[in-house]
Amino acid sequence: SAFRSKEESFSLKMEALEKDKIGATQTSQKHCDEKKQIQKQLIDSNNQKDALVRKMEAMGETNAESAGSYRALQEENSIFQQQLINTQSSHKSHIQNFETKL
């Protein structure tokens, strides 16, 4: 009878230990899942950061191209302005020559 109660007590302890083991395994699994979720969020965040950096670089290239186009237009504009000045000057001298002939 004393042996049987010790056996039952041991059996109950083994059941309790098994439940603790199952609980610990579930907690460990939950922590693993949370860790995986955090790693996934970190990867997503890094991907978003990389995409943003690429977008900023592309905008920088576009800005540089725009600045280059703007400079080219300015140079072209100053050439046209010089041609206009030359034409006006030539026109003025033609008029002076014509007036002198009169």
C-alpha positions in Angstrom: 0.0 0.0 0.0 2.8 2.4 0.9 4.6 1.3 -2.3 1.4 1.9 -4.4 1.0 5.5 -3.0 4.7 6.1 -3.8 4.1 4.7 -7.2 1.1 7.0 -7.7 3.0 10.0 -6.3 5.8 9.3 -8.7 3.3 8.9 -11.6 1.7 12.2 -10.7 5.1 13.9 -10.6 6.0 12.4 -14.0 2.7 13.7 -15.4 3.4 17.2 -14.0 6.9 17.1 -15.4 5.5 16.1 -18.8 3.0 19.0 -18.7 5.8 21.4 -17.8 7.9 20.0 -20.7 4.9 20.5 -23.1 4.4 24.0 -21.7 8.1 24.8 -22.0 8.1 23.4 -25.6 5.1 25.6 -26.5 6.7 28.7 -25.0 9.9 28.0 -26.9 8.0 27.5 -30.1 6.1 30.8 -29.5 9.4 32.6 -28.9 10.8 31.1 -32.2 7.7 32.2 -34.1 8.0 35.7 -32.6 11.7 35.8 -33.5 10.9 34.7 -37.1 8.2 37.5 -37.3 10.7 40.1 -36.1 13.3 38.9 -38.6 10.7 39.1 -41.4 9.8 42.6 -40.3 13.5 43.6 -40.2 14.0 42.2 -43.7 10.8 44.1 -45.0 12.1 47.3 -43.3 15.6 46.8 -44.9 13.9 46.2 -48.3 11.8 49.4 -47.9 15.0 51.3 -47.0 16.9 49.9 -50.0 14.0 50.8 -52.3 13.9 54.4 -50.8 17.7 54.7 -51.3 17.3 53.6 -55.0 14.4 56.0 -55.5 16.5 58.9 -54.0 19.5 57.9 -56.2 17.2 57.8 -59.3 15.8 61.3 -58.3 19.4 62.5 -57.9 20.2 61.2 -61.4 17.0 62.8 -62.8 18.0 66.1 -61.1 21.5 65.9 -62.5 20.1 65.3 -66.0 17.6 68.2 -65.6 20.5 70.4 -64.4 22.5 69.4 -67.5 19.6 70.0 -69.8 19.0 73.4 -68.2 22.7 74.4 -68.7 22.5 73.3 -72.3 19.4 75.4 -72.8 21.1 78.4 -71.2 24.1 78.0 -73.5 21.8 77.7 -76.5 19.8 80.8 -75.3 23.0 82.9 -74.9 24.0 81.9 -78.4 20.6 83.0 -79.8 20.9 86.2 -77.8 24.4 86.9 -79.3 23.0 86.2 -82.8 20.1 88.6 -82.1 22.6 91.3 -81.0 24.7 90.7 -84.1 21.6 90.8 -86.4 20.4 94.1 -84.7 23.9 95.5 -85.0 24.1 94.6 -88.7 20.6 95.9 -89.3 21.5 99.2 -87.6 24.6 99.6 -89.8 22.6 98.8 -92.9 20.2 101.6 -92.0 23.1 104.0 -91.3 24.6 103.2 -94.7 21.3 103.7 -96.3 20.7 107.0 -94.6 24.2 108.1 -95.5 23.5 107.4 -99.2 20.4 109.6 -99.0 
